Amino acid sequence: MQKTASISAILVALLCPVAQATDYGSATVERVTSIYDGDTFRADIAG
């Protein structure tokens, strides 16, 4: 049973489509105004 579960997990991982990065354009950050919890921030965008 353990072997079957492992093989199933490997097959699912190999057959799932790989997520591709989407390009949303670019922006120039003029100034970072605040940072929350390490991965969220507010910034002023130039232009």
C-alpha positions in Angstrom: 0.0 0.0 0.0 2.8 2.4 0.9 4.5 1.8 -2.5 1.2 2.4 -4.4 0.7 5.7 -2.6 4.2 6.8 -3.3 3.9 5.9 -7.0 0.6 7.7 -7.2 2.0 10.8 -5.6 4.9 10.9 -8.1 2.6 10.4 -11.0 0.3 13.3 -9.8 3.3 15.6 -9.4 4.6 14.7 -12.9 1.3 15.1 -14.6 0.2 18.3 -13.1 0.7 21.3 -15.4 3.5 23.6 -14.3 2.4 27.1 -13.3 4.0 29.7 -15.6 5.0 33.2 -14.5 2.8 35.9 -16.0 4.2 39.2 -17.0 2.2 42.1 -15.6 4.5 44.8 -17.0 6.9 46.8 -15.0 6.9 49.7 -12.6 9.6 51.8 -10.9 9.3 52.1 -7.1 10.1 55.6 -6.0 9.9 55.0 -2.3 8.9 52.2 0.1 6.6 53.7 2.6 5.9 50.8 5.0 6.6 47.1 5.4 4.2 44.6 7.1 5.1 41.1 8.3 8.0 40.7 5.9 6.2 40.0 2.6 3.7 42.9 2.3 4.7 46.4 1.6 3.4 49.8 0.4 5.4 51.9 -2.0 5.1 55.1 -4.1 5.4 54.3 -7.8 7.2 56.8 -10.0 5.3 58.3 -12.9 
